[in-house]
Amino acid sequence: MARTEPPAECANCGADIPLNALACPECGADERTGWRETSLYDGLDLPGEETASDSARRPVSLFWILVGIGLLVLLVMAALGLRP
């Protein structure tokens, strides 16, 4: 049976795999258990590190800016005793 080369990254745990490794140094996945090219979680649309950092940097939408301004105007009018 011909030996298959391991992938650069373990699809099981994400660890880097050395070029001629017989098994993943982190989780032990190997040729016998099956090198996977893709992870079990690839099609689940789970948030990753890049998604979390991208959402933290996302600009506030115009809708929420207008809601904030509207609430601020209502608070000032209430403080001054004016009715809308």
PyMOL Python script that loads the backbone (N, CA, C, O; Angstrom):
from pymol import cmd

cmd.read_pdbstr("""\
ATOM      1  N   MET A   1       0.848  -1.178   0.000  1.00  0.00           N
ATOM      2  CA  MET A   1       0.000   0.000   0.000  1.00  0.00           C
ATOM      3  C   MET A   1       0.890   1.236   0.000  1.00  0.00           C
ATOM      4  O   MET A   1       1.813   1.329   0.809  1.00  0.00           O
ATOM      5  N   ALA A   2       0.630   2.180  -0.889  1.00  0.00           N
ATOM      6  CA  ALA A   2       1.430   3.398  -0.999  1.00  0.00           C
ATOM      7  C   ALA A   2       1.093   4.344   0.145  1.00  0.00           C
ATOM      8  O   ALA A   2      -0.070   4.521   0.506  1.00  0.00           O
ATOM      9  N   ARG A   3       2.120   4.936   0.698  1.00  0.00           N
ATOM     10  CA  ARG A   3       1.935   5.871   1.813  1.00  0.00           C
ATOM     11  C   ARG A   3       1.506   7.221   1.260  1.00  0.00           C
ATOM     12  O   ARG A   3       2.129   7.745   0.337  1.00  0.00           O
ATOM     13  N   THR A   4       0.440   7.785   1.827  1.00  0.00           N
ATOM     14  CA  THR A   4      -0.016   9.097   1.383  1.00  0.00           C
ATOM     15  C   THR A   4       0.641  10.168   2.234  1.00  0.00           C
ATOM     16  O   THR A   4       0.906   9.957   3.417  1.00  0.00           O
ATOM     17  N   GLU A   5       0.899  11.304   1.635  1.00  0.00           N
ATOM     18  CA  GLU A   5       1.504  12.424   2.352  1.00  0.00           C
ATOM     19  C   GLU A   5       0.461  13.061   3.266  1.00  0.00           C
ATOM     20  O   GLU A   5      -0.706  13.179   2.894  1.00  0.00           O
ATOM     21  N   PRO A   6       0.878  13.465   4.448  1.00  0.00           N
ATOM     22  CA  PRO A   6      -0.076  14.137   5.339  1.00  0.00           C
ATOM     23  C   PRO A   6      -0.385  15.538   4.834  1.00  0.00           C
ATOM     24  O   PRO A   6       0.432  16.137   4.134  1.00  0.00           O
ATOM     25  N   PRO A   7      -1.542  16.063   5.179  1.00  0.00           N
ATOM     26  CA  PRO A   7      -1.846  17.444   4.802  1.00  0.00           C
ATOM     27  C   PRO A   7      -0.972  18.404   5.620  1.00  0.00           C
ATOM     28  O   PRO A   7      -0.371  17.997   6.614  1.00  0.00           O
ATOM     29  N   ALA A   8      -0.901  19.650   5.213  1.00  0.00           N
ATOM     30  CA  ALA A   8      -0.087  20.633   5.931  1.00  0.00           C
ATOM     31  C   ALA A   8      -0.676  20.946   7.296  1.00  0.00           C
ATOM     32  O   ALA A   8       0.056  21.258   8.235  1.00  0.00           O
ATOM     33  N   GLU A   9      -1.998  20.863   7.409  1.00  0.00           N
ATOM     34  CA  GLU A   9      -2.694  21.157   8.664  1.00  0.00           C
ATOM     35  C   GLU A   9      -3.664  20.032   8.955  1.00  0.00           C
ATOM     36  O   GLU A   9      -4.353  19.552   8.055  1.00  0.00           O
ATOM     37  N   CYS A  10      -3.720  19.610  10.203  1.00  0.00           N
ATOM     38  CA  CYS A  10      -4.619  18.524  10.598  1.00  0.00           C
ATOM     39  C   CYS A  10      -6.068  19.010  10.530  1.00  0.00           C
ATOM     40  O   CYS A  10      -6.423  20.020  11.139  1.00  0.00           O
ATOM     41  N   ALA A  11      -6.887  18.290   9.792  1.00  0.00           N
ATOM     42  CA  ALA A  11      -8.305  18.660   9.676  1.00  0.00           C
ATOM     43  C   ALA A  11      -9.058  18.312  10.948  1.00  0.00           C
ATOM     44  O   ALA A  11     -10.174  18.786  11.164  1.00  0.00           O
ATOM     45  N   ASN A  12      -8.457  17.495  11.783  1.00  0.00           N
ATOM     46  CA  ASN A  12      -9.098  17.093  13.020  1.00  0.00           C
ATOM     47  C   ASN A  12      -8.953  18.141  14.107  1.00  0.00           C
ATOM     48  O   ASN A  12      -9.931  18.493  14.766  1.00  0.00           O
ATOM     49  N   CYS A  13      -7.704  18.657  14.304  1.00  0.00           N
ATOM     50  CA  CYS A  13      -7.468  19.595  15.403  1.00  0.00           C
ATOM     51  C   CYS A  13      -6.874  20.926  14.963  1.00  0.00           C
ATOM     52  O   CYS A  13      -6.814  21.858  15.765  1.00  0.00           O
ATOM     53  N   GLY A  14      -6.432  21.043  13.707  1.00  0.00           N
ATOM     54  CA  GLY A  14      -5.901  22.300  13.200  1.00  0.00           C
ATOM     55  C   GLY A  14      -4.414  22.500  13.419  1.00  0.00           C
ATOM     56  O   GLY A  14      -3.877  23.544  13.050  1.00  0.00           O
ATOM     57  N   ALA A  15      -3.733  21.524  14.014  1.00  0.00           N
ATOM     58  CA  ALA A  15      -2.293  21.658  14.272  1.00  0.00           C
ATOM     59  C   ALA A  15      -1.496  21.517  12.977  1.00  0.00           C
ATOM     60  O   ALA A  15      -1.927  20.835  12.047  1.00  0.00           O
ATOM     61  N   ASP A  16      -0.328  22.168  12.923  1.00  0.00           N
ATOM     62  CA  ASP A  16       0.574  22.012  11.782  1.00  0.00           C
ATOM     63  C   ASP A  16       1.196  20.616  11.840  1.00  0.00           C
ATOM     64  O   ASP A  16       1.605  20.151  12.904  1.00  0.00           O
ATOM     65  N   ILE A  17       1.261  19.955  10.681  1.00  0.00           N
ATOM     66  CA  ILE A  17       1.817  18.610  10.618  1.00  0.00           C
ATOM     67  C   ILE A  17       3.141  18.673   9.867  1.00  0.00           C
ATOM     68  O   ILE A  17       3.185  19.199   8.755  1.00  0.00           O
ATOM     69  N   PRO A  18       4.230  18.145  10.449  1.00  0.00           N
ATOM     70  CA  PRO A  18       5.513  18.112   9.746  1.00  0.00           C
ATOM     71  C   PRO A  18       5.395  17.324   8.445  1.00  0.00           C
ATOM     72  O   PRO A  18       4.520  16.470   8.301  1.00  0.00           O
ATOM     73  N   LEU A  19       6.289  17.620   7.497  1.00  0.00           N
ATOM     74  CA  LEU A  19       6.201  17.082   6.131  1.00  0.00           C
ATOM     75  C   LEU A  19       6.114  15.557   6.075  1.00  0.00           C
ATOM     76  O   LEU A  19       5.231  15.039   5.391  1.00  0.00           O
ATOM     77  N   ASN A  20       6.973  14.825   6.749  1.00  0.00           N
ATOM     78  CA  ASN A  20       6.974  13.361   6.661  1.00  0.00           C
ATOM     79  C   ASN A  20       6.442  12.704   7.927  1.00  0.00           C
ATOM     80  O   ASN A  20       6.867  11.602   8.274  1.00  0.00           O
ATOM     81  N   ALA A  21       5.528  13.356   8.614  1.00  0.00           N
ATOM     82  CA  ALA A  21       4.987  12.822   9.862  1.00  0.00           C
ATOM     83  C   ALA A  21       4.129  11.597   9.603  1.00  0.00           C
ATOM     84  O   ALA A  21       3.468  11.485   8.570  1.00  0.00           O
ATOM     85  N   LEU A  22       4.154  10.686  10.559  1.00  0.00           N
ATOM     86  CA  LEU A  22       3.310   9.500  10.475  1.00  0.00           C
ATOM     87  C   LEU A  22       1.956   9.732  11.136  1.00  0.00           C
ATOM     88  O   LEU A  22       0.988   9.025  10.853  1.00  0.00           O
ATOM     89  N   ALA A  23       1.895  10.734  12.024  1.00  0.00           N
ATOM     90  CA  ALA A  23       0.654  11.052  12.724  1.00  0.00           C
ATOM     91  C   ALA A  23       0.687  12.517  13.131  1.00  0.00           C
ATOM     92  O   ALA A  23       1.754  13.130  13.174  1.00  0.00           O
ATOM     93  N   CYS A  24      -0.464  13.071  13.427  1.00  0.00           N
ATOM     94  CA  CYS A  24      -0.553  14.440  13.915  1.00  0.00           C
ATOM     95  C   CYS A  24       0.085  14.501  15.297  1.00  0.00           C
ATOM     96  O   CYS A  24      -0.249  13.685  16.156  1.00  0.00           O
ATOM     97  N   PRO A  25       0.989  15.441  15.537  1.00  0.00           N
ATOM     98  CA  PRO A  25       1.630  15.519  16.843  1.00  0.00           C
ATOM     99  C   PRO A  25       0.672  15.944  17.961  1.00  0.00           C
ATOM    100  O   PRO A  25       0.980  15.731  19.134  1.00  0.00           O
ATOM    101  N   GLU A  26      -0.465  16.530  17.635  1.00  0.00           N
ATOM    102  CA  GLU A  26      -1.402  16.994  18.662  1.00  0.00           C
ATOM    103  C   GLU A  26      -2.480  15.967  18.999  1.00  0.00           C
ATOM    104  O   GLU A  26      -2.677  15.632  20.167  1.00  0.00           O
ATOM    105  N   CYS A  27      -3.179  15.466  17.976  1.00  0.00           N
ATOM    106  CA  CYS A  27      -4.337  14.602  18.260  1.00  0.00           C
ATOM    107  C   CYS A  27      -4.125  13.143  17.869  1.00  0.00           C
ATOM    108  O   CYS A  27      -4.918  12.283  18.252  1.00  0.00           O
ATOM    109  N   GLY A  28      -3.064  12.850  17.109  1.00  0.00           N
ATOM    110  CA  GLY A  28      -2.774  11.472  16.747  1.00  0.00           C
ATOM    111  C   GLY A  28      -3.461  10.971  15.489  1.00  0.00           C
ATOM    112  O   GLY A  28      -3.330   9.793  15.159  1.00  0.00           O
ATOM    113  N   ALA A  29      -4.188  11.824  14.774  1.00  0.00           N
ATOM    114  CA  ALA A  29      -4.790  11.391  13.511  1.00  0.00           C
ATOM    115  C   ALA A  29      -3.666  10.952  12.580  1.00  0.00           C
ATOM    116  O   ALA A  29      -2.616  11.593  12.525  1.00  0.00           O
ATOM    117  N   ASP A  30      -3.884   9.865  11.852  1.00  0.00           N
ATOM    118  CA  ASP A  30      -2.819   9.355  10.985  1.00  0.00           C
ATOM    119  C   ASP A  30      -3.391   8.751   9.713  1.00  0.00           C
ATOM    120  O   ASP A  30      -4.589   8.831   9.443  1.00  0.00           O
ATOM    121  N   GLU A  31      -2.502   8.146   8.947  1.00  0.00           N
ATOM    122  CA  GLU A  31      -2.897   7.544   7.676  1.00  0.00           C
ATOM    123  C   GLU A  31      -3.892   6.407   7.903  1.00  0.00           C
ATOM    124  O   GLU A  31      -4.813   6.216   7.108  1.00  0.00           O
ATOM    125  N   ARG A  32      -3.708   5.664   8.970  1.00  0.00           N
ATOM    126  CA  ARG A  32      -4.586   4.528   9.258  1.00  0.00           C
ATOM    127  C   ARG A  32      -6.002   5.007   9.591  1.00  0.00           C
ATOM    128  O   ARG A  32      -6.982   4.408   9.147  1.00  0.00           O
ATOM    129  N   THR A  33      -6.107   6.073  10.364  1.00  0.00           N
ATOM    130  CA  THR A  33      -7.434   6.592  10.707  1.00  0.00           C
ATOM    131  C   THR A  33      -7.985   7.472   9.597  1.00  0.00           C
ATOM    132  O   THR A  33      -9.176   7.781   9.565  1.00  0.00           O
ATOM    133  N   GLY A  34      -7.109   7.869   8.691  1.00  0.00           N
ATOM    134  CA  GLY A  34      -7.544   8.623   7.520  1.00  0.00           C
ATOM    135  C   GLY A  34      -7.205  10.090   7.591  1.00  0.00           C
ATOM    136  O   GLY A  34      -7.791  10.840   8.371  1.00  0.00           O
ATOM    137  N   TRP A  35      -6.241  10.501   6.761  1.00  0.00           N
ATOM    138  CA  TRP A  35      -5.955  11.932   6.643  1.00  0.00           C
ATOM    139  C   TRP A  35      -7.139  12.556   5.941  1.00  0.00           C
ATOM    140  O   TRP A  35      -7.538  12.095   4.871  1.00  0.00           O
ATOM    141  N   ARG A  36      -7.688  13.557   6.503  1.00  0.00           N
ATOM    142  CA  ARG A  36      -8.806  14.257   5.865  1.00  0.00           C
ATOM    143  C   ARG A  36      -8.304  15.551   5.277  1.00  0.00           C
ATOM    144  O   ARG A  36      -7.502  16.244   5.903  1.00  0.00           O
ATOM    145  N   GLU A  37      -8.749  15.885   4.110  1.00  0.00           N
ATOM    146  CA  GLU A  37      -8.391  17.161   3.496  1.00  0.00           C
ATOM    147  C   GLU A  37      -9.245  18.288   4.058  1.00  0.00           C
ATOM    148  O   GLU A  37      -8.836  19.449   4.055  1.00  0.00           O
ATOM    149  N   THR A  38     -10.434  17.938   4.539  1.00  0.00           N
ATOM    150  CA  THR A  38     -11.323  18.953   5.105  1.00  0.00           C
ATOM    151  C   THR A  38     -11.715  18.543   6.505  1.00  0.00           C
ATOM    152  O   THR A  38     -11.652  17.364   6.854  1.00  0.00           O
ATOM    153  N   SER A  39     -12.105  19.478   7.285  1.00  0.00           N
ATOM    154  CA  SER A  39     -12.521  19.240   8.657  1.00  0.00           C
ATOM    155  C   SER A  39     -13.960  18.752   8.691  1.00  0.00           C
ATOM    156  O   SER A  39     -14.722  18.960   7.746  1.00  0.00           O
ATOM    157  N   LEU A  40     -14.318  18.111   9.776  1.00  0.00           N
ATOM    158  CA  LEU A  40     -15.717  17.700   9.962  1.00  0.00           C
ATOM    159  C   LEU A  40     -16.634  18.910  10.057  1.00  0.00           C
ATOM    160  O   LEU A  40     -17.831  18.812   9.783  1.00  0.00           O
ATOM    161  N   TYR A  41     -16.068  20.061  10.447  1.00  0.00           N
ATOM    162  CA  TYR A  41     -16.863  21.258  10.712  1.00  0.00           C
ATOM    163  C   TYR A  41     -16.840  22.261   9.559  1.00  0.00           C
ATOM    164  O   TYR A  41     -17.311  23.386   9.732  1.00  0.00           O
ATOM    165  N   ASP A  42     -16.316  21.901   8.403  1.00  0.00           N
ATOM    166  CA  ASP A  42     -16.164  22.857   7.308  1.00  0.00           C
ATOM    167  C   ASP A  42     -17.476  23.398   6.762  1.00  0.00           C
ATOM    168  O   ASP A  42     -17.494  24.548   6.323  1.00  0.00           O
ATOM    169  N   GLY A  43     -18.546  22.672   6.759  1.00  0.00           N
ATOM    170  CA  GLY A  43     -19.791  23.152   6.166  1.00  0.00           C
ATOM    171  C   GLY A  43     -20.792  23.701   7.163  1.00  0.00           C
ATOM    172  O   GLY A  43     -21.954  23.902   6.808  1.00  0.00           O
ATOM    173  N   LEU A  44     -20.380  23.952   8.406  1.00  0.00           N
ATOM    174  CA  LEU A  44     -21.343  24.335   9.431  1.00  0.00           C
ATOM    175  C   LEU A  44     -21.526  25.834   9.610  1.00  0.00           C
ATOM    176  O   LEU A  44     -22.408  26.249  10.361  1.00  0.00           O
ATOM    177  N   ASP A  45     -20.727  26.656   8.948  1.00  0.00           N
ATOM    178  CA  ASP A  45     -20.796  28.118   9.064  1.00  0.00           C
ATOM    179  C   ASP A  45     -20.648  28.598  10.500  1.00  0.00           C
ATOM    180  O   ASP A  45     -21.348  29.513  10.934  1.00  0.00           O
ATOM    181  N   LEU A  46     -19.731  27.973  11.233  1.00  0.00           N
ATOM    182  CA  LEU A  46     -19.451  28.404  12.592  1.00  0.00           C
ATOM    183  C   LEU A  46     -18.575  29.638  12.550  1.00  0.00           C
ATOM    184  O   LEU A  46     -17.726  29.753  11.667  1.00  0.00           O
ATOM    185  N   PRO A  47     -18.756  30.565  13.480  1.00  0.00           N
ATOM    186  CA  PRO A  47     -17.891  31.748  13.466  1.00  0.00           C
ATOM    187  C   PRO A  47     -16.469  31.368  13.828  1.00  0.00           C
ATOM    188  O   PRO A  47     -16.233  30.608  14.767  1.00  0.00           O
ATOM    189  N   GLY A  48     -15.533  31.903  13.077  1.00  0.00           N
ATOM    190  CA  GLY A  48     -14.132  31.662  13.354  1.00  0.00           C
ATOM    191  C   GLY A  48     -13.482  32.915  13.895  1.00  0.00           C
ATOM    192  O   GLY A  48     -14.159  33.908  14.159  1.00  0.00           O
ATOM    193  N   GLU A  49     -12.187  32.873  14.059  1.00  0.00           N
ATOM    194  CA  GLU A  49     -11.481  34.037  14.581  1.00  0.00           C
ATOM    195  C   GLU A  49     -11.641  35.244  13.664  1.00  0.00           C
ATOM    196  O   GLU A  49     -11.863  36.359  14.135  1.00  0.00           O
ATOM    197  N   GLU A  50     -11.527  35.022  12.347  1.00  0.00           N
ATOM    198  CA  GLU A  50     -11.646  36.152  11.439  1.00  0.00           C
ATOM    199  C   GLU A  50     -13.045  36.742  11.444  1.00  0.00           C
ATOM    200  O   GLU A  50     -13.206  37.948  11.260  1.00  0.00           O
ATOM    201  N   THR A  51     -14.065  35.907  11.655  1.00  0.00           N
ATOM    202  CA  THR A  51     -15.436  36.410  11.702  1.00  0.00           C
ATOM    203  C   THR A  51     -15.655  37.258  12.946  1.00  0.00           C
ATOM    204  O   THR A  51     -16.288  38.311  12.876  1.00  0.00           O
ATOM    205  N   ALA A  52     -15.143  36.812  14.070  1.00  0.00           N
ATOM    206  CA  ALA A  52     -15.327  37.548  15.318  1.00  0.00           C
ATOM    207  C   ALA A  52     -14.637  38.903  15.254  1.00  0.00           C
ATOM    208  O   ALA A  52     -15.203  39.903  15.695  1.00  0.00           O
ATOM    209  N   SER A  53     -13.430  38.951  14.717  1.00  0.00           N
ATOM    210  CA  SER A  53     -12.727  40.234  14.647  1.00  0.00           C
ATOM    211  C   SER A  53     -13.356  41.142  13.595  1.00  0.00           C
ATOM    212  O   SER A  53     -13.380  42.361  13.768  1.00  0.00           O
ATOM    213  N   ASP A  54     -13.867  40.563  12.505  1.00  0.00           N
ATOM    214  CA  ASP A  54     -14.522  41.375  11.483  1.00  0.00           C
ATOM    215  C   ASP A  54     -15.803  42.005  12.025  1.00  0.00           C
ATOM    216  O   ASP A  54     -16.092  43.166  11.736  1.00  0.00           O
ATOM    217  N   SER A  55     -16.567  41.251  12.804  1.00  0.00           N
ATOM    218  CA  SER A  55     -17.821  41.788  13.322  1.00  0.00           C
ATOM    219  C   SER A  55     -17.553  42.862  14.373  1.00  0.00           C
ATOM    220  O   SER A  55     -18.366  43.772  14.539  1.00  0.00           O
ATOM    221  N   ALA A  56     -16.433  42.775  15.083  1.00  0.00           N
ATOM    222  CA  ALA A  56     -16.103  43.788  16.074  1.00  0.00           C
ATOM    223  C   ALA A  56     -15.723  45.105  15.404  1.00  0.00           C
ATOM    224  O   ALA A  56     -15.876  46.168  16.005  1.00  0.00           O
ATOM    225  N   ARG A  57     -15.241  45.048  14.193  1.00  0.00           N
ATOM    226  CA  ARG A  57     -14.813  46.245  13.471  1.00  0.00           C
ATOM    227  C   ARG A  57     -15.863  46.760  12.501  1.00  0.00           C
ATOM    228  O   ARG A  57     -15.635  47.758  11.818  1.00  0.00           O
ATOM    229  N   ARG A  58     -16.995  46.102  12.429  1.00  0.00           N
ATOM    230  CA  ARG A  58     -18.036  46.490  11.479  1.00  0.00           C
ATOM    231  C   ARG A  58     -18.601  47.849  11.868  1.00  0.00           C
ATOM    232  O   ARG A  58     -18.908  48.066  13.041  1.00  0.00           O
ATOM    233  N   PRO A  59     -18.744  48.759  10.929  1.00  0.00           N
ATOM    234  CA  PRO A  59     -19.286  50.082  11.265  1.00  0.00           C
ATOM    235  C   PRO A  59     -20.767  49.990  11.630  1.00  0.00           C
ATOM    236  O   PRO A  59     -21.483  49.098  11.176  1.00  0.00           O
ATOM    237  N   VAL A  60     -21.197  50.920  12.448  1.00  0.00           N
ATOM    238  CA  VAL A  60     -22.592  50.969  12.876  1.00  0.00           C
ATOM    239  C   VAL A  60     -23.434  51.393  11.674  1.00  0.00           C
ATOM    240  O   VAL A  60     -23.069  52.311  10.939  1.00  0.00           O
ATOM    241  N   SER A  61     -24.552  50.721  11.487  1.00  0.00           N
ATOM    242  CA  SER A  61     -25.394  51.041  10.341  1.00  0.00           C
ATOM    243  C   SER A  61     -26.112  52.380  10.545  1.00  0.00           C
ATOM    244  O   SER A  61     -26.285  52.841  11.673  1.00  0.00           O
ATOM    245  N   LEU A  62     -26.514  52.977   9.459  1.00  0.00           N
ATOM    246  CA  LEU A  62     -27.215  54.257   9.478  1.00  0.00           C
ATOM    247  C   LEU A  62     -28.496  54.169  10.296  1.00  0.00           C
ATOM    248  O   LEU A  62     -28.863  55.130  10.973  1.00  0.00           O
ATOM    249  N   PHE A  63     -29.173  53.042  10.244  1.00  0.00           N
ATOM    250  CA  PHE A  63     -30.409  52.854  11.003  1.00  0.00           C
ATOM    251  C   PHE A  63     -30.175  53.090  12.491  1.00  0.00           C
ATOM    252  O   PHE A  63     -30.931  53.828  13.122  1.00  0.00           O
ATOM    253  N   TRP A  64     -29.144  52.479  13.058  1.00  0.00           N
ATOM    254  CA  TRP A  64     -28.891  52.613  14.493  1.00  0.00           C
ATOM    255  C   TRP A  64     -28.423  54.015  14.859  1.00  0.00           C
ATOM    256  O   TRP A  64     -28.693  54.488  15.964  1.00  0.00           O
ATOM    257  N   ILE A  65     -27.733  54.677  13.956  1.00  0.00           N
ATOM    258  CA  ILE A  65     -27.342  56.066  14.202  1.00  0.00           C
ATOM    259  C   ILE A  65     -28.587  56.944  14.295  1.00  0.00           C
ATOM    260  O   ILE A  65     -28.691  57.785  15.188  1.00  0.00           O
ATOM    261  N   LEU A  66     -29.532  56.749  13.370  1.00  0.00           N
ATOM    262  CA  LEU A  66     -30.774  57.526  13.387  1.00  0.00           C
ATOM    263  C   LEU A  66     -31.628  57.205  14.616  1.00  0.00           C
ATOM    264  O   LEU A  66     -32.257  58.104  15.175  1.00  0.00           O
ATOM    265  N   VAL A  67     -31.659  55.961  15.039  1.00  0.00           N
ATOM    266  CA  VAL A  67     -32.392  55.588  16.254  1.00  0.00           C
ATOM    267  C   VAL A  67     -31.780  56.290  17.459  1.00  0.00           C
ATOM    268  O   VAL A  67     -32.507  56.815  18.303  1.00  0.00           O
ATOM    269  N   GLY A  68     -30.463  56.306  17.548  1.00  0.00           N
ATOM    270  CA  GLY A  68     -29.790  56.973  18.653  1.00  0.00           C
ATOM    271  C   GLY A  68     -30.063  58.465  18.686  1.00  0.00           C
ATOM    272  O   GLY A  68     -30.302  59.034  19.751  1.00  0.00           O
ATOM    273  N   ILE A  69     -30.027  59.101  17.521  1.00  0.00           N
ATOM    274  CA  ILE A  69     -30.311  60.540  17.440  1.00  0.00           C
ATOM    275  C   ILE A  69     -31.763  60.817  17.839  1.00  0.00           C
ATOM    276  O   ILE A  69     -32.035  61.778  18.558  1.00  0.00           O
ATOM    277  N   GLY A  70     -32.689  59.984  17.379  1.00  0.00           N
ATOM    278  CA  GLY A  70     -34.104  60.150  17.727  1.00  0.00           C
ATOM    279  C   GLY A  70     -34.340  60.018  19.219  1.00  0.00           C
ATOM    280  O   GLY A  70     -35.096  60.798  19.799  1.00  0.00           O
ATOM    281  N   LEU A  71     -33.704  59.043  19.847  1.00  0.00           N
ATOM    282  CA  LEU A  71     -33.849  58.880  21.294  1.00  0.00           C
ATOM    283  C   LEU A  71     -33.248  60.053  22.051  1.00  0.00           C
ATOM    284  O   LEU A  71     -33.794  60.495  23.061  1.00  0.00           O
ATOM    285  N   LEU A  72     -32.132  60.548  21.565  1.00  0.00           N
ATOM    286  CA  LEU A  72     -31.495  61.696  22.193  1.00  0.00           C
ATOM    287  C   LEU A  72     -32.400  62.930  22.120  1.00  0.00           C
ATOM    288  O   LEU A  72     -32.528  63.671  23.094  1.00  0.00           O
ATOM    289  N   VAL A  73     -33.023  63.143  20.958  1.00  0.00           N
ATOM    290  CA  VAL A  73     -33.943  64.273  20.797  1.00  0.00           C
ATOM    291  C   VAL A  73     -35.136  64.123  21.746  1.00  0.00           C
ATOM    292  O   VAL A  73     -35.549  65.098  22.373  1.00  0.00           O
ATOM    293  N   LEU A  74     -35.690  62.922  21.857  1.00  0.00           N
ATOM    294  CA  LEU A  74     -36.816  62.703  22.769  1.00  0.00           C
ATOM    295  C   LEU A  74     -36.409  62.939  24.224  1.00  0.00           C
ATOM    296  O   LEU A  74     -37.199  63.493  24.988  1.00  0.00           O
ATOM    297  N   LEU A  75     -35.215  62.541  24.626  1.00  0.00           N
ATOM    298  CA  LEU A  75     -34.750  62.771  25.988  1.00  0.00           C
ATOM    299  C   LEU A  75     -34.582  64.265  26.275  1.00  0.00           C
ATOM    300  O   LEU A  75     -34.943  64.739  27.352  1.00  0.00           O
ATOM    301  N   VAL A  76     -34.031  65.001  25.305  1.00  0.00           N
ATOM    302  CA  VAL A  76     -33.855  66.457  25.494  1.00  0.00           C
ATOM    303  C   VAL A  76     -35.218  67.139  25.582  1.00  0.00           C
ATOM    304  O   VAL A  76     -35.413  68.028  26.411  1.00  0.00           O
ATOM    305  N   MET A  77     -36.162  66.728  24.731  1.00  0.00           N
ATOM    306  CA  MET A  77     -37.494  67.314  24.770  1.00  0.00           C
ATOM    307  C   MET A  77     -38.178  67.005  26.095  1.00  0.00           C
ATOM    308  O   MET A  77     -38.865  67.867  26.643  1.00  0.00           O
ATOM    309  N   ALA A  78     -38.009  65.800  26.621  1.00  0.00           N
ATOM    310  CA  ALA A  78     -38.617  65.447  27.899  1.00  0.00           C
ATOM    311  C   ALA A  78     -37.984  66.254  29.029  1.00  0.00           C
ATOM    312  O   ALA A  78     -38.677  66.677  29.954  1.00  0.00           O
ATOM    313  N   ALA A  79     -36.681  66.469  28.958  1.00  0.00           N
ATOM    314  CA  ALA A  79     -35.993  67.234  30.009  1.00  0.00           C
ATOM    315  C   ALA A  79     -36.432  68.697  29.993  1.00  0.00           C
ATOM    316  O   ALA A  79     -36.484  69.330  31.048  1.00  0.00           O
ATOM    317  N   LEU A  80     -36.744  69.237  28.840  1.00  0.00           N
ATOM    318  CA  LEU A  80     -37.190  70.619  28.723  1.00  0.00           C
ATOM    319  C   LEU A  80     -38.691  70.762  28.940  1.00  0.00           C
ATOM    320  O   LEU A  80     -39.202  71.881  28.978  1.00  0.00           O
ATOM    321  N   GLY A  81     -39.396  69.661  29.081  1.00  0.00           N
ATOM    322  CA  GLY A  81     -40.828  69.712  29.316  1.00  0.00           C
ATOM    323  C   GLY A  81     -41.633  69.919  28.048  1.00  0.00           C
ATOM    324  O   GLY A  81     -42.805  70.288  28.121  1.00  0.00           O
ATOM    325  N   LEU A  82     -41.045  69.693  26.905  1.00  0.00           N
ATOM    326  CA  LEU A  82     -41.753  69.821  25.628  1.00  0.00           C
ATOM    327  C   LEU A  82     -42.417  68.503  25.286  1.00  0.00           C
ATOM    328  O   LEU A  82     -41.915  67.431  25.628  1.00  0.00           O
ATOM    329  N   ARG A  83     -43.553  68.594  24.605  1.00  0.00           N
ATOM    330  CA  ARG A  83     -44.261  67.377  24.191  1.00  0.00           C
ATOM    331  C   ARG A  83     -44.085  67.220  22.683  1.00  0.00           C
ATOM    332  O   ARG A  83     -44.148  68.208  21.952  1.00  0.00           O
ATOM    333  N   PRO A  84     -43.866  66.000  22.209  1.00  0.00           N
ATOM    334  CA  PRO A  84     -43.718  65.773  20.756  1.00  0.00           C
ATOM    335  C   PRO A  84     -45.018  65.950  20.000  1.00  0.00           C
ATOM    336  O   PRO A  84     -45.049  65.792  18.780  1.00  0.00           O
TER     337      PRO A  84
END
""", "prot")
cmd.dss("prot")
cmd.show_as("cartoon", "prot")
cmd.util.cbc("prot")
cmd.orient("prot")
